[in-house]
Amino acid sequence: MDWLAYLSEALPGAGQNVLMMAAIVIPVMIVLEVARDLKILDWIAQRMSPLMGFFNLSPQAAFPLLVGIIFGIAYGAGVLIEEARSGRLSWKDIFLINVFLSVCHAVVEDTALFMAVGADGLVILLGRFIAAILITYLISRTAWLQRENLRRGVPGAVNAAGGSGNKCC
């Protein structure tokens, strides 16, 4: 195989793809950072908190869920870890946020990237949101999750040993 010919053909195409991704990702990240600095995300999270009951989540789960949906797994994980360490989230909240974000994260950036290569953005967004909502809702209603929630201890719940606590991990 002629590696030089291969590289001379592959590198320009790869370079174009990287530039196209950068042209999408960099402006999106700037807009999202500005929204974060202006506390727009906090405002949206406050409006979302009543919806958290649909998934049996506490209202405090709204902000890390929103950050993960918009910014993605890496940034969302940082917020989630901080919230968990602070004791504001129960083990169940953390688990269900992770379930949702496994299916539906970085929706702005990912959708824009897929649209750039010809995908239908609405189909991608709706598909991811519907799948995430359905899967998270079903898991939030399982007997296993309820047992695990009690076993690990949540605020206000009494575990089998008669104690209570907020052990998240």
Backbone as a printed PyTorch tensor [residue, N CA C, xyz], in Angstrom:
tensor([[[  0.8470,  -1.1770,   0.0000],
         [  0.0000,   0.0000,   0.0000],
         [  0.8910,   1.2370,   0.0000]],

        [[  0.5250,   2.1840,  -0.8120],
         [  1.2660,   3.4340,  -0.9100],
         [  0.7070,   4.4210,   0.1240]],

        [[  1.3790,   4.5000,   1.2760],
         [  0.9140,   5.3280,   2.3780],
         [  0.9300,   6.8100,   2.0300]],

        [[  1.8720,   7.2270,   1.2540],
         [  1.9550,   8.6370,   0.8900],
         [  0.7470,   9.0560,   0.0430]],

        [[  0.3710,   8.2120,  -0.9070],
         [ -0.8040,   8.4990,  -1.7320],
         [ -2.0710,   8.4830,  -0.8750]],

        [[ -2.1350,   7.5310,   0.0380],
         [ -3.2910,   7.4220,   0.9340],
         [ -3.4310,   8.6870,   1.7860]],

        [[ -2.3320,   9.1080,   2.3930],
         [ -2.3640,  10.2950,   3.2440],
         [ -2.6540,  11.5620,   2.4500]],

        [[ -2.1070,  11.6620,   1.2440],
         [ -2.3460,  12.8650,   0.4360],
         [ -3.8090,  12.9670,   0.0110]],

        [[ -4.4980,  11.8390,  -0.0280],
         [ -5.9230,  11.8630,  -0.3570],
         [ -6.7850,  12.0380,   0.8950]],

        [[ -6.3990,  11.4190,   2.0000],
         [ -7.2160,  11.4240,   3.2120],
         [ -7.0990,  12.7210,   4.0140]],

        [[ -5.9110,  13.2750,   4.1140],
         [ -5.7050,  14.4380,   4.9760],
         [ -6.4940,  15.6810,   4.5630]],

        [[ -6.5560,  16.0300,   3.2760],
         [ -7.3630,  17.2110,   2.9280],
         [ -8.8420,  17.0410,   3.2870]],

        [[ -9.3900,  15.8560,   3.0720],
         [-10.7900,  15.6030,   3.4410],
         [-10.9960,  15.6650,   4.9390]],

        [[-10.0580,  15.0940,   5.6850],
         [-10.1490,  15.1380,   7.1460],
         [-10.0260,  16.5760,   7.6410]],

        [[ -9.1370,  17.3320,   7.0280],
         [ -8.9710,  18.7320,   7.4080],
         [-10.2360,  19.5380,   7.1680]],

        [[-10.8990,  19.2890,   6.0370],
         [-12.1630,  19.9750,   5.7480],
         [-13.2180,  19.6310,   6.7930]],

        [[-13.2830,  18.3600,   7.1730],
         [-14.2550,  17.9350,   8.1840],
         [-13.9830,  18.6030,   9.5260]],

        [[-12.7240,  18.6900,   9.9120],
         [-12.3650,  19.3330,  11.1780],
         [-12.7430,  20.8130,  11.1400]],

        [[-12.4690,  21.4810,  10.0350],
         [-12.8270,  22.8980,   9.9170],
         [-14.3410,  23.0970,   9.9620]],

        [[-15.0920,  22.2010,   9.3090],
         [-16.5480,  22.2970,   9.3290],
         [-17.0700,  22.1010,  10.7570]],

        [[-16.5190,  21.1210,  11.4850],
         [-16.9420,  20.8990,  12.8710],
         [-16.5930,  22.1010,  13.7410]],

        [[-15.4140,  22.6580,  13.5480],
         [-15.0030,  23.8270,  14.3330],
         [-15.9170,  25.0170,  14.0460]],

        [[-16.3230,  25.1730,  12.7840],
         [-17.2120,  26.2710,  12.4140],
         [-18.5740,  26.1360,  13.0810]],

        [[-18.9520,  24.9240,  13.4400],
         [-20.2220,  24.6920,  14.1310],
         [-20.0280,  24.7560,  15.6410]],

        [[-19.0610,  24.0350,  16.1450],
         [-18.8920,  23.8600,  17.5900],
         [-18.4610,  25.1480,  18.2860]],

        [[-17.5240,  25.8800,  17.7240],
         [-17.0030,  27.0780,  18.4000],
         [-18.0920,  28.1370,  18.6080]],

        [[-18.8670,  28.5160,  17.5820],
         [-19.9400,  29.4900,  17.8370],
         [-20.9970,  28.9730,  18.8190]],

        [[-21.3340,  27.6910,  18.7290],
         [-22.3200,  27.1230,  19.6560],
         [-21.8130,  27.2320,  21.0900]],

        [[-20.5650,  26.8830,  21.3150],
         [-20.0030,  26.9410,  22.6650],
         [-19.9300,  28.3800,  23.1750]],

        [[-19.6420,  29.3270,  22.3030],
         [-19.6050,  30.7340,  22.7190],
         [-20.9970,  31.1880,  23.1540]],

        [[-22.0040,  30.8760,  22.3460],
         [-23.3810,  31.2520,  22.6900],
         [-23.7990,  30.5990,  24.0070]],

        [[-23.4750,  29.3230,  24.1810],
         [-23.8560,  28.6260,  25.4070],
         [-23.1320,  29.1900,  26.6290]],

        [[-21.8770,  29.5580,  26.4720],
         [-21.1380,  30.1550,  27.5930],
         [-21.7280,  31.5170,  27.9650]],

        [[-22.1100,  32.3010,  26.9660],
         [-22.7430,  33.5910,  27.2370],
         [-24.0690,  33.3670,  27.9660]],

        [[-24.8510,  32.3860,  27.5040],
         [-26.1210,  32.0620,  28.1650],
         [-25.8790,  31.6440,  29.6090]],

        [[-24.8290,  30.8910,  29.8340],
         [-24.4920,  30.4540,  31.1890],
         [-24.0910,  31.6530,  32.0480]],

        [[-23.2500,  32.5260,  31.5140],
         [-22.7970,  33.6960,  32.2660],
         [-23.9380,  34.6650,  32.5730]],

        [[-24.9000,  34.7580,  31.6840],
         [-26.0510,  35.6400,  31.8990],
         [-27.1330,  34.9860,  32.7520]],

        [[-26.8460,  33.8000,  33.2560],
         [-27.7660,  33.0440,  34.1300],
         [-29.0510,  32.6330,  33.4120]],

        [[-29.0090,  32.5740,  32.0900],
         [-30.1710,  32.1250,  31.3320],
         [-30.4510,  30.6570,  31.6320]],

        [[-29.3890,  29.8610,  31.8000],
         [-29.5710,  28.4420,  32.1200],
         [-30.2040,  28.2620,  33.4950]],

        [[-29.8280,  29.0910,  34.4540],
         [-30.4500,  29.0280,  35.7820],
         [-31.9470,  29.3190,  35.6810]],

        [[-32.2930,  30.3190,  34.8960],
         [-33.6880,  30.6970,  34.7140],
         [-34.4800,  29.5490,  34.0820]],

        [[-33.9070,  28.9310,  33.0500],
         [-34.5840,  27.8060,  32.3900],
         [-34.7110,  26.6280,  33.3530]],

        [[-33.6640,  26.3520,  34.1260],
         [-33.7000,  25.2360,  35.0830],
         [-34.7930,  25.4540,  36.1240]],

        [[-34.9760,  26.6900,  36.5690],
         [-36.0550,  26.9730,  37.5220],
         [-37.4120,  26.6760,  36.9050]],

        [[-37.5730,  26.9880,  35.6360],
         [-38.8470,  26.7160,  34.9530],
         [-39.0480,  25.2170,  34.7240]],

        [[-37.9380,  24.4880,  34.6060],
         [-38.0070,  23.0320,  34.3730],
         [-38.2700,  22.2380,  35.6490]],

        [[-37.9550,  22.7960,  36.8100],
         [-37.9920,  22.0090,  38.0420],
         [-39.3430,  21.3490,  38.3220]],

        [[-40.4930,  21.9630,  38.0120],
         [-41.7490,  21.2350,  38.2320],
         [-41.8870,  19.9770,  37.3550]],

        [[-41.2230,  19.9670,  36.2030],
         [-41.2950,  18.8050,  35.3140],
         [-40.5030,  17.6120,  35.8390]],

        [[-39.6220,  17.8460,  36.7850],
         [-38.7720,  16.7690,  37.2950],
         [-39.5880,  15.6730,  37.9680]],

        [[-40.7550,  16.0170,  38.4980],
         [-41.6190,  15.0260,  39.1390],
         [-42.0640,  13.9220,  38.1920]],

        [[-42.1340,  14.2170,  36.9120],
         [-42.5160,  13.2110,  35.9160],
         [-41.5700,  12.0220,  35.9480]],

        [[-40.2980,  12.2810,  36.2400],
         [-39.2830,  11.2280,  36.3080],
         [-38.9670,  10.8190,  37.7450]],

        [[-39.7730,  11.2800,  38.7080],
         [-39.4960,  11.0410,  40.1330],
         [-38.1630,  11.6480,  40.5510]],

        [[-37.8230,  12.7850,  39.9780],
         [-36.5890,  13.4900,  40.3250],
         [-36.9140,  14.6780,  41.2240]],

        [[-35.9390,  15.0790,  42.0280],
         [-36.1100,  16.2720,  42.8540],
         [-35.9730,  17.5110,  41.9620]],

        [[-36.5280,  18.6470,  42.3860],
         [-36.3770,  19.8780,  41.5960],
         [-34.9130,  20.2740,  41.3780]],

        [[-34.0310,  19.8870,  42.3020],
         [-32.6110,  20.2210,  42.1820],
         [-31.9500,  19.5110,  41.0020]],

        [[-32.5990,  18.5040,  40.4470],
         [-32.0290,  17.7610,  39.3220],
         [-32.1370,  18.5310,  38.0070]],

        [[-32.9430,  19.5850,  37.9740],
         [-33.1870,  20.3080,  36.7200],
         [-31.9140,  20.9300,  36.1440]],

        [[-31.1100,  21.5820,  36.9730],
         [-29.9320,  22.2800,  36.4460],
         [-28.9020,  21.3240,  35.8540]],

        [[-28.4640,  20.2780,  36.5790],
         [-27.4850,  19.3800,  35.9540],
         [-28.0390,  18.6720,  34.7190]],

        [[-29.3340,  18.3660,  34.7160],
         [-29.9360,  17.7370,  33.5410],
         [-29.8980,  18.6980,  32.3550]],

        [[-30.2640,  19.9340,  32.5750],
         [-30.2530,  20.9340,  31.5060],
         [-28.8460,  21.1550,  30.9610]],

        [[-27.8730,  21.2600,  31.8490],
         [-26.4880,  21.4650,  31.4160],
         [-26.0280,  20.2930,  30.5590]],

        [[-26.3330,  19.0730,  30.9680],
         [-25.9480,  17.8970,  30.1860],
         [-26.6370,  17.8460,  28.8350]],

        [[-27.9120,  18.2130,  28.8040],
         [-28.6510,  18.2120,  27.5400],
         [-28.0250,  19.2180,  26.5740]],

        [[-27.6890,  20.3880,  27.0680],
         [-27.1720,  21.4380,  26.1880],
         [-25.6790,  21.2840,  25.9140]],

        [[-24.8720,  21.1520,  26.9600],
         [-23.4150,  21.1610,  26.8040],
         [-22.8200,  19.7950,  26.5220]],

        [[-23.4550,  18.7490,  26.9750],
         [-22.9220,  17.4160,  26.7340],
         [-22.4740,  16.7110,  27.9960]],

        [[-21.9770,  15.5080,  27.7910],
         [-21.6150,  14.6140,  28.8860],
         [-20.4760,  15.1770,  29.7370]],

        [[-19.4170,  15.6480,  29.1280],
         [-18.2420,  16.0740,  29.8980],
         [-18.5750,  17.2450,  30.8190]],

        [[-19.1670,  18.2900,  30.2830],
         [-19.4980,  19.4590,  31.0920],
         [-20.6160,  19.1210,  32.0700]],

        [[-21.6100,  18.3690,  31.5930],
         [-22.7090,  17.9470,  32.4600],
         [-22.2250,  17.0990,  33.6190]],

        [[-21.2330,  16.2500,  33.3630],
         [-20.6810,  15.4050,  34.4280],
         [-20.0150,  16.2540,  35.4990]],

        [[-19.3380,  17.3110,  35.0970],
         [-18.7150,  18.2010,  36.0730],
         [-19.7450,  18.8270,  36.9980]],

        [[-20.8430,  19.2990,  36.4240],
         [-21.9190,  19.8870,  37.2260],
         [-22.5580,  18.8140,  38.1030]],

        [[-22.7750,  17.6370,  37.5370],
         [-23.3950,  16.5390,  38.2810],
         [-22.5310,  16.1140,  39.4680]],

        [[-21.2350,  16.0250,  39.2660],
         [-20.3210,  15.6580,  40.3580],
         [-20.3700,  16.7150,  41.4580]],

        [[-20.3510,  17.9740,  41.0670],
         [-20.4190,  19.0620,  42.0540],
         [-21.7260,  18.9990,  42.8520]],

        [[-22.8400,  18.7870,  42.1670],
         [-24.1370,  18.6960,  42.8450],
         [-24.1860,  17.4840,  43.7680]],

        [[-23.6180,  16.3680,  43.3390],
         [-23.6030,  15.1530,  44.1630],
         [-22.7580,  15.3640,  45.4150]],

        [[-21.5920,  15.9540,  45.2560],
         [-20.7080,  16.1960,  46.4090],
         [-21.3330,  17.1610,  47.4120]],

        [[-22.1330,  18.0860,  46.9070],
         [-22.7650,  19.0610,  47.7990],
         [-23.9120,  18.4420,  48.5860]],

        [[-24.3770,  17.2710,  48.1670],
         [-25.4830,  16.6120,  48.8530],
         [-26.8520,  17.0550,  48.3810]],

        [[-26.9090,  17.8550,  47.3210],
         [-28.1990,  18.3440,  46.8280],
         [-28.9590,  17.3090,  46.0080]],

        [[-28.2630,  16.2680,  45.5520],
         [-28.9080,  15.2390,  44.7410],
         [-28.8130,  13.8840,  45.4240]],

        [[-29.8670,  13.1140,  45.3150],
         [-29.8580,  11.7530,  45.8470],
         [-29.2290,  10.8170,  44.8150]],

        [[-28.9610,   9.6070,  45.2500],
         [-28.4430,   8.5910,  44.3420],
         [-29.4090,   8.3950,  43.1770]],

        [[-30.6940,   8.3640,  43.4680],
         [-31.7120,   8.1650,  42.4260],
         [-31.6710,   9.3000,  41.4070]],

        [[-31.5560,  10.5470,  41.8780],
         [-31.4540,  11.6890,  40.9610],
         [-30.2600,  11.5210,  40.0250]],

        [[-29.1210,  11.1940,  40.6020],
         [-27.8970,  11.0360,  39.8100],
         [-28.0550,   9.9160,  38.7940]],

        [[-28.6060,   8.7930,  39.2330],
         [-28.7870,   7.6470,  38.3450],
         [-29.7070,   8.0000,  37.1790]],

        [[-30.8540,   8.6180,  37.4720],
         [-31.8150,   8.9280,  36.4100],
         [-31.3130,  10.0300,  35.4750]],

        [[-30.5740,  10.9860,  35.9900],
         [-29.9610,  11.9960,  35.1170],
         [-28.9950,  11.3120,  34.1540]],

        [[-28.2070,  10.3760,  34.6660],
         [-27.2740,   9.6390,  33.8070],
         [-28.0010,   8.8160,  32.7550]],

        [[-29.1200,   8.2070,  33.1240],
         [-29.9070,   7.4450,  32.1460],
         [-30.3580,   8.3760,  31.0260]],

        [[-30.9410,   9.5150,  31.3940],
         [-31.4370,  10.4600,  30.3940],
         [-30.3040,  10.9530,  29.4990]],

        [[-29.1970,  11.3580,  30.1270],
         [-28.0920,  11.9260,  29.3540],
         [-27.3570,  10.8890,  28.5160]],

        [[-27.4750,   9.6240,  28.8640],
         [-26.8680,   8.5830,  28.0250],
         [-27.4760,   8.5960,  26.6310]],

        [[-28.7460,   8.9270,  26.5600],
         [-29.4540,   8.9340,  25.2780],
         [-29.4870,  10.3280,  24.6610]],

        [[-29.6240,  11.3390,  25.4860],
         [-29.8880,  12.6860,  24.9710],
         [-28.9730,  13.7040,  25.6430]],

        [[-27.8450,  14.0100,  25.0000],
         [-26.8920,  14.9840,  25.5170],
         [-26.3470,  15.8100,  24.3560]],

        [[-25.8600,  16.9850,  24.6670],
         [-25.2550,  17.8830,  23.6690],
         [-26.1440,  18.0430,  22.4390]],

        [[-27.4320,  18.2970,  22.6600],
         [-28.3700,  18.3060,  21.5380],
         [-28.0960,  19.4200,  20.5310]],

        [[-27.6330,  20.5610,  20.9660],
         [-27.3770,  21.6620,  20.0310],
         [-26.2080,  21.3010,  19.1200]],

        [[-25.1020,  20.9590,  19.7380],
         [-23.8780,  20.6650,  18.9890],
         [-24.0390,  19.4230,  18.1040]],

        [[-24.5220,  18.3290,  18.6690],
         [-24.6640,  17.0900,  17.9020],
         [-25.6300,  17.2520,  16.7360]],

        [[-26.7510,  17.9030,  16.9870],
         [-27.7370,  18.0950,  15.9220],
         [-27.1550,  18.9430,  14.7990]],

        [[-26.4560,  20.0070,  15.1500],
         [-25.8380,  20.8610,  14.1240],
         [-24.8170,  20.0840,  13.3050]],

        [[-24.0200,  19.2500,  13.9760],
         [-23.0220,  18.4570,  13.2480],
         [-23.6830,  17.4690,  12.2900]],

        [[-24.7290,  16.7930,  12.7420],
         [-25.4030,  15.8370,  11.8640],
         [-26.1410,  16.5370,  10.7260]],

        [[-26.6900,  17.7190,  10.9950],
         [-27.3480,  18.4660,   9.9250],
         [-26.3370,  18.9000,   8.8680]],

        [[-25.1160,  19.1800,   9.2810],
         [-24.0750,  19.6010,   8.3400],
         [-23.7360,  18.5040,   7.3410]],

        [[-23.9730,  17.2560,   7.7170],
         [-23.7030,  16.1520,   6.7900],
         [-24.9900,  15.6130,   6.1670]],

        [[-26.0960,  16.3770,   6.2940],
         [-27.3030,  16.0420,   5.5690],
         [-28.4290,  15.4040,   6.3530]],

        [[-28.2900,  15.2260,   7.6540],
         [-29.3500,  14.5990,   8.4410],
         [-30.4720,  15.5990,   8.7190]],

        [[-31.6470,  15.0790,   9.0070],
         [-32.7990,  15.9020,   9.3590],
         [-32.7260,  16.2180,  10.8570]],

        [[-32.4970,  17.4770,  11.1960],
         [-32.3210,  17.8850,  12.5850],
         [-33.5230,  17.6120,  13.4590]],

        [[-34.7200,  17.8170,  12.9220],
         [-35.9360,  17.5830,  13.6970],
         [-36.0800,  16.1100,  14.0580]],

        [[-35.7730,  15.2410,  13.1200],
         [-35.8490,  13.8020,  13.3810],
         [-34.8500,  13.4170,  14.4710]],

        [[-33.6520,  13.9670,  14.3950],
         [-32.6280,  13.6620,  15.4040],
         [-33.0700,  14.1580,  16.7760]],

        [[-33.5040,  15.4140,  16.8540],
         [-33.9290,  15.9740,  18.1410],
         [-35.1060,  15.2140,  18.7310]],

        [[-36.1420,  15.0310,  17.9340],
         [-37.3240,  14.3340,  18.4430],
         [-37.0060,  12.8960,  18.8260]],

        [[-36.2410,  12.2220,  17.9930],
         [-35.8860,  10.8370,  18.2940],
         [-35.1310,  10.7110,  19.6000]],

        [[-34.1580,  11.5660,  19.7960],
         [-33.3570,  11.5080,  21.0310],
         [-34.1910,  11.8750,  22.2510]],

        [[-34.9850,  12.9480,  22.1520],
         [-35.7950,  13.3530,  23.3010],
         [-36.8610,  12.3140,  23.6350]],

        [[-37.5450,  11.8030,  22.6300],
         [-38.5820,  10.8020,  22.8930],
         [-37.9770,   9.5490,  23.5080]],

        [[-36.8630,   9.0820,  22.9610],
         [-36.2070,   7.8880,  23.5120],
         [-35.7520,   8.1410,  24.9470]],

        [[-35.1330,   9.2850,  25.2030],
         [-34.6430,   9.5910,  26.5560],
         [-35.7920,   9.7070,  27.5500]],

        [[-36.8570,  10.3820,  27.1580],
         [-38.0110,  10.5410,  28.0450],
         [-38.6380,   9.1870,  28.3470]],

        [[-38.8520,   8.3870,  27.3210],
         [-39.4840,   7.0780,  27.5040],
         [-38.6300,   6.1560,  28.3730]],

        [[-37.3600,   6.0450,  28.0580],
         [-36.4700,   5.1460,  28.8140],
         [-36.3460,   5.6090,  30.2630]],

        [[-36.1310,   6.9070,  30.4720],
         [-35.9740,   7.4220,  31.8360],
         [-37.2630,   7.2600,  32.6300]],

        [[-38.4000,   7.5330,  32.0090],
         [-39.6870,   7.3710,  32.6940],
         [-39.8940,   5.9180,  33.1160]],

        [[-39.6600,   4.9960,  32.1990],
         [-39.8690,   3.5790,  32.5200],
         [-38.9290,   3.1130,  33.6300]],

        [[-37.6740,   3.5030,  33.5550],
         [-36.7230,   3.1020,  34.5990],
         [-37.0860,   3.7510,  35.9320]],

        [[-37.5750,   4.9870,  35.8960],
         [-37.9200,   5.6800,  37.1470],
         [-39.0830,   5.0150,  37.8690]],

        [[-39.8330,   4.1940,  37.1610],
         [-40.9950,   3.5300,  37.7510],
         [-40.7380,   2.0670,  38.1200]],

        [[-39.5240,   1.5890,  37.9290],
         [-39.2530,   0.1750,  38.2150],
         [-39.1530,  -0.0800,  39.7120]],

        [[-39.5530,  -1.2770,  40.1010],
         [-39.4380,  -1.6900,  41.5020],
         [-37.9660,  -1.7660,  41.9020]],

        [[-37.1010,  -2.1670,  40.9630],
         [-35.6760,  -2.2510,  41.2720],
         [-35.1420,  -0.8970,  41.7320]],

        [[-35.5010,   0.1720,  41.0070],
         [-35.0020,   1.4980,  41.3610],
         [-35.5170,   1.9170,  42.7340]],

        [[-36.7640,   1.6090,  43.0300],
         [-37.3130,   1.9550,  44.3430],
         [-36.5690,   1.2200,  45.4580]],

        [[-36.3010,  -0.0750,  45.2560],
         [-35.5460,  -0.8550,  46.2520],
         [-34.1280,  -0.3150,  46.3970]],

        [[-33.4880,  -0.0490,  45.2730],
         [-32.1130,   0.4500,  45.2950],
         [-32.0540,   1.8230,  45.9680]],

        [[-33.0450,   2.6280,  45.7190],
         [-33.1400,   3.9480,  46.3270],
         [-33.1980,   3.8320,  47.8500]],

        [[-34.0130,   2.9340,  48.3470],
         [-34.1070,   2.7190,  49.7930],
         [-32.8230,   2.1160,  50.3470]],

        [[-32.2510,   1.1740,  49.6100],
         [-31.0360,   0.5100,  50.0680],
         [-29.8910,   1.5060,  50.2260]],

        [[-29.7680,   2.4160,  49.2860],
         [-28.6690,   3.3830,  49.3060],
         [-28.9400,   4.5550,  50.2380]],

        [[-30.1910,   4.7910,  50.5380],
         [-30.5400,   5.8770,  51.4500],
         [-30.7380,   7.1900,  50.7330]],

        [[-31.8940,   7.7790,  50.9130],
         [-32.2030,   9.0830,  50.3260],
         [-32.7710,   9.9730,  51.4190]],

        [[-32.7250,  11.2790,  51.2420],
         [-33.2810,  12.1690,  52.2620],
         [-34.7520,  11.8560,  52.5110]],

        [[-35.0970,  11.6820,  53.7650],
         [-36.4840,  11.4270,  54.1160],
         [-36.8950,   9.9760,  54.0160]],

        [[-36.0880,   9.1420,  53.4030],
         [-36.4340,   7.7250,  53.2820],
         [-35.7340,   6.9590,  54.3950]],

        [[-36.4170,   5.9820,  54.9280],
         [-35.8330,   5.1510,  55.9710],
         [-35.4100,   3.8530,  55.3300]],

        [[-34.1410,   3.4880,  55.5250],
         [-33.6680,   2.2510,  54.9170],
         [-33.9670,   1.0660,  55.8240]],

        [[-33.6070,  -0.1230,  55.3830],
         [-33.9350,  -1.3530,  56.1010],
         [-33.3430,  -1.3760,  57.5060]],

        [[-32.2290,  -0.7010,  57.7150],
         [-31.5870,  -0.6810,  59.0320],
         [-32.2020,   0.3800,  59.9420]],

        [[-33.1610,   1.1280,  59.4210],
         [-33.8230,   2.1390,  60.2270],
         [-33.1700,   3.5030,  60.1660]],

        [[-32.0630,   3.6240,  59.4610],
         [-31.3750,   4.9060,  59.3580],
         [-31.7860,   5.6460,  58.1110]],

        [[-31.2970,   6.8360,  57.9970],
         [-31.5410,   7.5950,  56.7750],
         [-30.2650,   8.3350,  56.4170]],

        [[-30.2140,   8.8260,  55.2100],
         [-29.0120,   9.5360,  54.7920],
         [-29.0780,   9.9010,  53.3370]],

        [[-28.0200,  10.5260,  52.8630],
         [-27.9720,  10.9580,  51.4760],
         [-26.6890,  10.4470,  50.8450]],

        [[-26.5390,   9.1410,  50.8210],
         [-25.3610,   8.5610,  50.1860],
         [-25.6240,   8.4940,  48.6930]],

        [[-24.8930,   9.2440,  47.9450],
         [-25.1680,   9.2950,  46.5110],
         [-24.4340,   8.2210,  45.7340]],

        [[-23.2700,   7.7930,  46.2000],
         [-22.4490,   6.9430,  45.3560],
         [-21.9590,   5.7090,  46.0770]]])
